[in-house]
Each structure stands twice: as structure tokens, then as C-alpha cells.
Amino acid sequence: MKLFMVHVGFYDEEMGEGLYESHINFFIAASNAKSAKKKAFNMEQFKEKKMHIDGIKEILDVEGYRVVLEKTSHTNKSKVYSYNESKKL
């Protein structure tokens, strides 16, 4: 498995009357870019917001460190630092 950042755009009627395009990134584990694209298309949020893909980046390394994905039984165990928590770091 490889790590892909899928950069998506969408127009949200609830924000700015849908005039401005918003963007977010999804990080997806997949064997190749085509599979990452398919996974993004199948995400409920992607469908609900009628998103489109602006680009896909395969992430091989970060600041001199190789990215290695290992299968785990844990899901969504990431630590999120809030605005106030991150200010104190």
C-alpha cells in the first residue's frame, strides 16, 4: 500500500451561496493512483458535496523520512491538537 493525498474541490451552497470553490485533502491508502481515485469517488462526503478531484499526489517521503504504511486493526486513533492546544506547543 502507498499513501496518496487526493486534493478535491467543491462548491458548497451553505458557504458564500456556492459561489466560491472550497478545497480539502483526503489521505488515502491504495495500491496505485487509479485505486486512490476510485476510493475517493466512493466516499459519502465526496458524493454528497459533488466534489471533483483537482490532483493526486503519491507521498513517498516527508522531510527525509520514508513513508511506510503498515496494516493495523486500529481505526482513527490519531491525536488531533485543537487550536488552543497547538498554541501551547
C-alpha positions, -999 to 999 in steps of 0.1 A, spaced: 0 0 0 10 36 -7 -2 69 7 -19 93 -16 -31 128 -10 -62 135 -30 -69 172 -34 -106 179 -40 -126 209 -48 -163 216 -43 -189 243 -43 -210 244 -11 -243 262 -13 -242 268 25 -210 288 22 -209 320 2 -240 309 -17 -219 283 -35 -200 310 -54 -166 301 -41 -148 268 -46 -136 252 -14 -108 226 -12 -98 199 12 -73 170 11 -81 133 17 -53 110 27 -60 76 11 -41 42 13 -42 25 -20 -20 3 -43 -19 30 -70 -33 64 -81 -62 49 -100 -73 29 -69 -70 61 -48 -92 79 -72 -118 52 -71 -118 52 -33 -123 90 -32 -152 87 -56 -168 61 -33 -166 83 -2 -200 95 10 -187 130 17 -173 132 -19 -207 122 -33 -228 144 -10 -208 176 -18 -205 167 -55 -167 170 -52 -142 168 -80 -105 158 -80 -81 186 -87 -50 165 -82 -35 133 -67 -1 132 -50 17 100 -41 36 106 -9 68 86 -7 87 106 19 84 136 42 114 157 51 139 129 45 118 102 61 103 74 40 66 68 45 58 32 52 22 20 57 15 -10 80 -18 -28 83 -34 -23 117 -67 -32 134 -69 3 149 -91 29 132 -89 67 137 -65 67 166 -48 99 155 -42 127 180 -58 159 170 -44 191 186 -71 218 189 -64 255 182 -57 262 219 -36 230 224 -14 238 193 -8 274 206 7 259 238 32 237 220 
